[in-house]
Amino acid sequence: MADIIGLGLDAVAGGIFGIFGTALGRIAGFFERKQTFEQEQARWGHEIKLHELNMHAQAVETEMELALAAQAGSWAGLSASIIAEASIGPASRWVINTLRLVRPILTLLLWFITAWIFLKAQTPAIAEAAVFAATASTLWWFGDRAPKPDVLSVRK
């Protein structure tokens, strides 16, 4: 009889030990899956950062290409202007000096007309509009001719 009771106790102990082993395996599996998930999240985070860096690099490259195209277009326009000017042939000195006076004379004429409108206008709104137009025209006229900053050296 003691053999049967010992056999039963061995079976119960084996069952408890088996259940305990299964529980330990499940707990270890849970932590293993959790660690794998965290590792995947870290990998996904790195992939997202890499993707963002690639997008930023492509944006910078596109900006550089646009700046180079704008610079090339500017040089092409200047070159065409110089070629057109050279094709006219030699000009006398008084013609060249007269051409150089066009912008200053137009600017003075614009401001004389603005002063005349300012003095003769019955409504302040008309005088203000004339001053605004003259100022905008003058700043555009001279600002458009100002040297352009080097696009590539302005970059951060």
Disulfide bonds with the S-S distance in Angstrom:
none
